[in-house]
């Protein structure tokens, strides 16, 4: 959807879901291939630097699958083409996007948990000690706070996750378009087609 806004295309919820469903198998295949290689490389200490290298080298694989409608293997190759020569820049921006998205989600989730616990008394009693209190604050169970409060807490947590998850997705999509503009003059190509 973000790409369609960027490309000045009309879209609807149905058209976005329809496009995602058409690309589902390619996206699943590229995701399995990506994680298989990165996880296998990160098993040993010797392979860990290679895992980090390939994680960022292939990190933009989802965007060619969705926007350029490529195959899983070609998506990894396409990500490599875009990142080539700018790996350190992509690494820094990727880390920054991830930290910003995580911090915003953490601040909202922590604020919600503290507010919810103060309104319901969700952190008192039960397990002794500081770790028990932290667990009840961030991961309460129905036994700790009751099923009604647990359901409300879970729905609130899912809403916060749904609101903060697009932050990193939009950041990586902007990085993808930035790399295409720098490497392929994609902005000029778009102006010519208009």
Buried (B, 14 or more C-beta within 10 A) or exposed (E): BBBBEEEEEEEEEEEEEEBEEEBEEBBEBBBEBBEEBBEEBBEEEEBEEBBBBBBBBBBBBBBBBBBEEBBBEBBBBBBBBBBEEBEEBBBEBBEEBBEEBEEBBEEBBEEBBBEBBEEBEBBEEBEEEEEBBEBBBBEBEEEBBBEEBBEBBEEBBEEBEEEBEEBBBBBBBBBBBBBBBBBEEBEEEBEEEE
